[in-house]
Amino acid sequence: MYGDTQDVRPAEQLDWAALARYLRWNLPAHQIKGLDLSGDMQVSQFPGGHSNLTYLVRFGGAELVVRRPPMGPVAPTAHDVAREYRWLAAVHPVFPLAPRPYLLCEDPGVVGSSFYVMERRRGLVVRHEEPLPLRNHPEMRRKVGESLVDTLAVLHAVDAAAPQIAHLGRPAGFVGRQIRGWTERWRRSKTSELTEVDDLAAWLAAHVPPDPAQPAIVHGDFKLDNVLLDPLDPPHLVAVFDWEMSALGDPLVDLGILLAYWSPTGPAEGDAAVVTEREGWPSRAALVERYAARSDHEVSNIRFYETFALFKIAVVVQQIFFRYSRGHTADPRFQTFGDRVGYLARRAMAMAETRPAT
């Protein structure tokens, strides 16, 4: 184990000998400081996250990150690590907080699926507990929250029409396609009937906003625990992770996700609890106000995007619970996920019904 990693979970072991052989033959050694391929490969696992599996691989003095899809069947187009690799390769040069990717392997014969390797960055992650520099420091919490919004505005200011970015997606009709796609994922991953989720999908389809005047790079899962903070200066971000849902389209999709995760995403403690309810963290209204001040994007209809974000989170949670219920993962964190789906849908519908769309 190395600091923020742990021993690999038994059900998520890979063929480490095959991985080591592949990396020794294919890593661009001249680009990686401290890489020594002559010794044994050491492996541990990053314990956070509920989606792709992320491992820390060490060769000599070099630390590398390996990402692959979760075990078992996954939804079509989901967990596409090859797509994530290509996004990182394009975005890293224009948005350096995106980690640098080194290598993509699309041969499932190596570790059972496609995977990619990227640089390792070190910093603080805020999940269920705050790191020491933030505990009982309301002013530091406020600064980190503001920095998060400022970083999102910087990402959305990147020229999405630049040749190295524009080929990655089709921004026209992005939100409508997203709603249709997530609705289909919900239908494929159902384990029981939940009319509130179906009602929410129908509401969203009936209230799709027009395309923005200027599309942007959409991270797709922009939230507090997908960024790394500088341990010596926490308001300074050192990385933004998890680019698997990146796209070109409406930037307010990202702001909606950030707002949705700023409050509990379930009725229980644990994963559902959020540190951002503590003193000092900006309110959701303050996040919207700061984003509006830092960007050129109109935010008057932000309630739609937060509603869509809650729907999207509900479907992600259902997909994870589907894998758990079918025995494709034994991770005990997922056994209560079924209860969270209905909670999220009810919260989203309450938001949709209390304020009319603009």
Secondary structure as a PSIPRED ss2 file (coil, helix, strand):
# PSIPRED VFORMAT (PSIPRED V4.0)

   1 M C   1.000  0.000  0.000
   2 Y C   1.000  0.000  0.000
   3 G C   1.000  0.000  0.000
   4 D C   1.000  0.000  0.000
   5 T C   1.000  0.000  0.000
   6 Q E   0.000  0.000  1.000
   7 D C   1.000  0.000  0.000
   8 V C   1.000  0.000  0.000
   9 R C   1.000  0.000  0.000
  10 P H   0.000  1.000  0.000
  11 A H   0.000  1.000  0.000
  12 E H   0.000  1.000  0.000
  13 Q C   1.000  0.000  0.000
  14 L C   1.000  0.000  0.000
  15 D C   1.000  0.000  0.000
  16 W H   0.000  1.000  0.000
  17 A H   0.000  1.000  0.000
  18 A H   0.000  1.000  0.000
  19 L H   0.000  1.000  0.000
  20 A H   0.000  1.000  0.000
  21 R H   0.000  1.000  0.000
  22 Y H   0.000  1.000  0.000
  23 L H   0.000  1.000  0.000
  24 R H   0.000  1.000  0.000
  25 W H   0.000  1.000  0.000
  26 N H   0.000  1.000  0.000
  27 L C   1.000  0.000  0.000
  28 P C   1.000  0.000  0.000
  29 A H   0.000  1.000  0.000
  30 H H   0.000  1.000  0.000
  31 Q H   0.000  1.000  0.000
  32 I C   1.000  0.000  0.000
  33 K C   1.000  0.000  0.000
  34 G C   1.000  0.000  0.000
  35 L E   0.000  0.000  1.000
  36 D C   1.000  0.000  0.000
  37 L C   1.000  0.000  0.000
  38 S C   1.000  0.000  0.000
  39 G C   1.000  0.000  0.000
  40 D C   1.000  0.000  0.000
  41 M C   1.000  0.000  0.000
  42 Q E   0.000  0.000  1.000
  43 V E   0.000  0.000  1.000
  44 S E   0.000  0.000  1.000
  45 Q E   0.000  0.000  1.000
  46 F C   1.000  0.000  0.000
  47 P C   1.000  0.000  0.000
  48 G C   1.000  0.000  0.000
  49 G C   1.000  0.000  0.000
  50 H C   1.000  0.000  0.000
  51 S C   1.000  0.000  0.000
  52 N C   1.000  0.000  0.000
  53 L E   0.000  0.000  1.000
  54 T E   0.000  0.000  1.000
  55 Y E   0.000  0.000  1.000
  56 L E   0.000  0.000  1.000
  57 V E   0.000  0.000  1.000
  58 R E   0.000  0.000  1.000
  59 F E   0.000  0.000  1.000
  60 G E   0.000  0.000  1.000
  61 G C   1.000  0.000  0.000
  62 A E   0.000  0.000  1.000
  63 E E   0.000  0.000  1.000
  64 L E   0.000  0.000  1.000
  65 V E   0.000  0.000  1.000
  66 V E   0.000  0.000  1.000
  67 R E   0.000  0.000  1.000
  68 R E   0.000  0.000  1.000
  69 P C   1.000  0.000  0.000
  70 P C   1.000  0.000  0.000
  71 M C   1.000  0.000  0.000
  72 G C   1.000  0.000  0.000
  73 P C   1.000  0.000  0.000
  74 V C   1.000  0.000  0.000
  75 A C   1.000  0.000  0.000
  76 P C   1.000  0.000  0.000
  77 T C   1.000  0.000  0.000
  78 A C   1.000  0.000  0.000
  79 H C   1.000  0.000  0.000
  80 D C   1.000  0.000  0.000
  81 V H   0.000  1.000  0.000
  82 A H   0.000  1.000  0.000
  83 R H   0.000  1.000  0.000
  84 E H   0.000  1.000  0.000
  85 Y H   0.000  1.000  0.000
  86 R H   0.000  1.000  0.000
  87 W H   0.000  1.000  0.000
  88 L H   0.000  1.000  0.000
  89 A H   0.000  1.000  0.000
  90 A H   0.000  1.000  0.000
  91 V H   0.000  1.000  0.000
  92 H C   1.000  0.000  0.000
  93 P C   1.000  0.000  0.000
  94 V C   1.000  0.000  0.000
  95 F C   1.000  0.000  0.000
  96 P C   1.000  0.000  0.000
  97 L C   1.000  0.000  0.000
  98 A C   1.000  0.000  0.000
  99 P C   1.000  0.000  0.000
 100 R C   1.000  0.000  0.000
 101 P E   0.000  0.000  1.000
 102 Y E   0.000  0.000  1.000
 103 L E   0.000  0.000  1.000
 104 L E   0.000  0.000  1.000
 105 C E   0.000  0.000  1.000
 106 E C   1.000  0.000  0.000
 107 D C   1.000  0.000  0.000
 108 P C   1.000  0.000  0.000
 109 G C   1.000  0.000  0.000
 110 V C   1.000  0.000  0.000
 111 V C   1.000  0.000  0.000
 112 G C   1.000  0.000  0.000
 113 S C   1.000  0.000  0.000
 114 S C   1.000  0.000  0.000
 115 F E   0.000  0.000  1.000
 116 Y E   0.000  0.000  1.000
 117 V E   0.000  0.000  1.000
 118 M E   0.000  0.000  1.000
 119 E E   0.000  0.000  1.000
 120 R C   1.000  0.000  0.000
 121 R C   1.000  0.000  0.000
 122 R C   1.000  0.000  0.000
 123 G C   1.000  0.000  0.000
 124 L E   0.000  0.000  1.000
 125 V C   1.000  0.000  0.000
 126 V C   1.000  0.000  0.000
 127 R C   1.000  0.000  0.000
 128 H C   1.000  0.000  0.000
 129 E C   1.000  0.000  0.000
 130 E C   1.000  0.000  0.000
 131 P C   1.000  0.000  0.000
 132 L C   1.000  0.000  0.000
 133 P C   1.000  0.000  0.000
 134 L C   1.000  0.000  0.000
 135 R C   1.000  0.000  0.000
 136 N C   1.000  0.000  0.000
 137 H C   1.000  0.000  0.000
 138 P H   0.000  1.000  0.000
 139 E H   0.000  1.000  0.000
 140 M H   0.000  1.000  0.000
 141 R H   0.000  1.000  0.000
 142 R H   0.000  1.000  0.000
 143 K H   0.000  1.000  0.000
 144 V H   0.000  1.000  0.000
 145 G H   0.000  1.000  0.000
 146 E H   0.000  1.000  0.000
 147 S H   0.000  1.000  0.000
 148 L H   0.000  1.000  0.000
 149 V H   0.000  1.000  0.000
 150 D H   0.000  1.000  0.000
 151 T H   0.000  1.000  0.000
 152 L H   0.000  1.000  0.000
 153 A H   0.000  1.000  0.000
 154 V H   0.000  1.000  0.000
 155 L H   0.000  1.000  0.000
 156 H H   0.000  1.000  0.000
 157 A H   0.000  1.000  0.000
 158 V C   1.000  0.000  0.000
 159 D C   1.000  0.000  0.000
 160 A C   1.000  0.000  0.000
 161 A C   1.000  0.000  0.000
 162 A C   1.000  0.000  0.000
 163 P H   0.000  1.000  0.000
 164 Q H   0.000  1.000  0.000
 165 I H   0.000  1.000  0.000
 166 A H   0.000  1.000  0.000
 167 H C   1.000  0.000  0.000
 168 L C   1.000  0.000  0.000
 169 G C   1.000  0.000  0.000
 170 R C   1.000  0.000  0.000
 171 P C   1.000  0.000  0.000
 172 A C   1.000  0.000  0.000
 173 G C   1.000  0.000  0.000
 174 F H   0.000  1.000  0.000
 175 V H   0.000  1.000  0.000
 176 G H   0.000  1.000  0.000
 177 R H   0.000  1.000  0.000
 178 Q H   0.000  1.000  0.000
 179 I H   0.000  1.000  0.000
 180 R H   0.000  1.000  0.000
 181 G H   0.000  1.000  0.000
 182 W H   0.000  1.000  0.000
 183 T H   0.000  1.000  0.000
 184 E H   0.000  1.000  0.000
 185 R H   0.000  1.000  0.000
 186 W H   0.000  1.000  0.000
 187 R H   0.000  1.000  0.000
 188 R H   0.000  1.000  0.000
 189 S H   0.000  1.000  0.000
 190 K C   1.000  0.000  0.000
 191 T C   1.000  0.000  0.000
 192 S C   1.000  0.000  0.000
 193 E C   1.000  0.000  0.000
 194 L C   1.000  0.000  0.000
 195 T H   0.000  1.000  0.000
 196 E H   0.000  1.000  0.000
 197 V H   0.000  1.000  0.000
 198 D H   0.000  1.000  0.000
 199 D H   0.000  1.000  0.000
 200 L H   0.000  1.000  0.000
 201 A H   0.000  1.000  0.000
 202 A H   0.000  1.000  0.000
 203 W H   0.000  1.000  0.000
 204 L H   0.000  1.000  0.000
 205 A H   0.000  1.000  0.000
 206 A H   0.000  1.000  0.000
 207 H C   1.000  0.000  0.000
 208 V C   1.000  0.000  0.000
 209 P C   1.000  0.000  0.000
 210 P C   1.000  0.000  0.000
 211 D C   1.000  0.000  0.000
 212 P C   1.000  0.000  0.000
 213 A C   1.000  0.000  0.000
 214 Q C   1.000  0.000  0.000
 215 P C   1.000  0.000  0.000
 216 A E   0.000  0.000  1.000
 217 I E   0.000  0.000  1.000
 218 V E   0.000  0.000  1.000
 219 H C   1.000  0.000  0.000
 220 G C   1.000  0.000  0.000
 221 D C   1.000  0.000  0.000
 222 F C   1.000  0.000  0.000
 223 K C   1.000  0.000  0.000
 224 L H   0.000  1.000  0.000
 225 D H   0.000  1.000  0.000
 226 N H   0.000  1.000  0.000
 227 V E   0.000  0.000  1.000
 228 L E   0.000  0.000  1.000
 229 L E   0.000  0.000  1.000
 230 D C   1.000  0.000  0.000
 231 P C   1.000  0.000  0.000
 232 L C   1.000  0.000  0.000
 233 D C   1.000  0.000  0.000
 234 P C   1.000  0.000  0.000
 235 P C   1.000  0.000  0.000
 236 H C   1.000  0.000  0.000
 237 L E   0.000  0.000  1.000
 238 V E   0.000  0.000  1.000
 239 A E   0.000  0.000  1.000
 240 V E   0.000  0.000  1.000
 241 F C   1.000  0.000  0.000
 242 D C   1.000  0.000  0.000
 243 W C   1.000  0.000  0.000
 244 E C   1.000  0.000  0.000
 245 M C   1.000  0.000  0.000
 246 S C   1.000  0.000  0.000
 247 A E   0.000  0.000  1.000
 248 L E   0.000  0.000  1.000
 249 G E   0.000  0.000  1.000
 250 D C   1.000  0.000  0.000
 251 P C   1.000  0.000  0.000
 252 L H   0.000  1.000  0.000
 253 V H   0.000  1.000  0.000
 254 D H   0.000  1.000  0.000
 255 L H   0.000  1.000  0.000
 256 G H   0.000  1.000  0.000
 257 I H   0.000  1.000  0.000
 258 L H   0.000  1.000  0.000
 259 L H   0.000  1.000  0.000
 260 A H   0.000  1.000  0.000
 261 Y H   0.000  1.000  0.000
 262 W C   1.000  0.000  0.000
 263 S C   1.000  0.000  0.000
 264 P C   1.000  0.000  0.000
 265 T C   1.000  0.000  0.000
 266 G C   1.000  0.000  0.000
 267 P C   1.000  0.000  0.000
 268 A C   1.000  0.000  0.000
 269 E C   1.000  0.000  0.000
 270 G H   0.000  1.000  0.000
 271 D H   0.000  1.000  0.000
 272 A H   0.000  1.000  0.000
 273 A C   1.000  0.000  0.000
 274 V C   1.000  0.000  0.000
 275 V H   0.000  1.000  0.000
 276 T H   0.000  1.000  0.000
 277 E H   0.000  1.000  0.000
 278 R C   1.000  0.000  0.000
 279 E C   1.000  0.000  0.000
 280 G C   1.000  0.000  0.000
 281 W C   1.000  0.000  0.000
 282 P C   1.000  0.000  0.000
 283 S C   1.000  0.000  0.000
 284 R H   0.000  1.000  0.000
 285 A H   0.000  1.000  0.000
 286 A H   0.000  1.000  0.000
 287 L H   0.000  1.000  0.000
 288 V H   0.000  1.000  0.000
 289 E H   0.000  1.000  0.000
 290 R H   0.000  1.000  0.000
 291 Y H   0.000  1.000  0.000
 292 A H   0.000  1.000  0.000
 293 A H   0.000  1.000  0.000
 294 R H   0.000  1.000  0.000
 295 S C   1.000  0.000  0.000
 296 D C   1.000  0.000  0.000
 297 H C   1.000  0.000  0.000
 298 E C   1.000  0.000  0.000
 299 V C   1.000  0.000  0.000
 300 S C   1.000  0.000  0.000
 301 N C   1.000  0.000  0.000
 302 I H   0.000  1.000  0.000
 303 R H   0.000  1.000  0.000
 304 F H   0.000  1.000  0.000
 305 Y H   0.000  1.000  0.000
 306 E H   0.000  1.000  0.000
 307 T H   0.000  1.000  0.000
 308 F H   0.000  1.000  0.000
 309 A H   0.000  1.000  0.000
 310 L H   0.000  1.000  0.000
 311 F H   0.000  1.000  0.000
 312 K H   0.000  1.000  0.000
 313 I H   0.000  1.000  0.000
 314 A H   0.000  1.000  0.000
 315 V H   0.000  1.000  0.000
 316 V H   0.000  1.000  0.000
 317 V H   0.000  1.000  0.000
 318 Q H   0.000  1.000  0.000
 319 Q H   0.000  1.000  0.000
 320 I H   0.000  1.000  0.000
 321 F H   0.000  1.000  0.000
 322 F H   0.000  1.000  0.000
 323 R H   0.000  1.000  0.000
 324 Y H   0.000  1.000  0.000
 325 S H   0.000  1.000  0.000
 326 R C   1.000  0.000  0.000
 327 G C   1.000  0.000  0.000
 328 H C   1.000  0.000  0.000
 329 T C   1.000  0.000  0.000
 330 A C   1.000  0.000  0.000
 331 D C   1.000  0.000  0.000
 332 P H   0.000  1.000  0.000
 333 R H   0.000  1.000  0.000
 334 F H   0.000  1.000  0.000
 335 Q C   1.000  0.000  0.000
 336 T C   1.000  0.000  0.000
 337 F H   0.000  1.000  0.000
 338 G H   0.000  1.000  0.000
 339 D H   0.000  1.000  0.000
 340 R H   0.000  1.000  0.000
 341 V H   0.000  1.000  0.000
 342 G H   0.000  1.000  0.000
 343 Y H   0.000  1.000  0.000
 344 L H   0.000  1.000  0.000
 345 A H   0.000  1.000  0.000
 346 R H   0.000  1.000  0.000
 347 R H   0.000  1.000  0.000
 348 A H   0.000  1.000  0.000
 349 M H   0.000  1.000  0.000
 350 A H   0.000  1.000  0.000
 351 M H   0.000  1.000  0.000
 352 A H   0.000  1.000  0.000
 353 E H   0.000  1.000  0.000
 354 T H   0.000  1.000  0.000
 355 R C   1.000  0.000  0.000
 356 P C   1.000  0.000  0.000
 357 A C   1.000  0.000  0.000
 358 T C   1.000  0.000  0.000
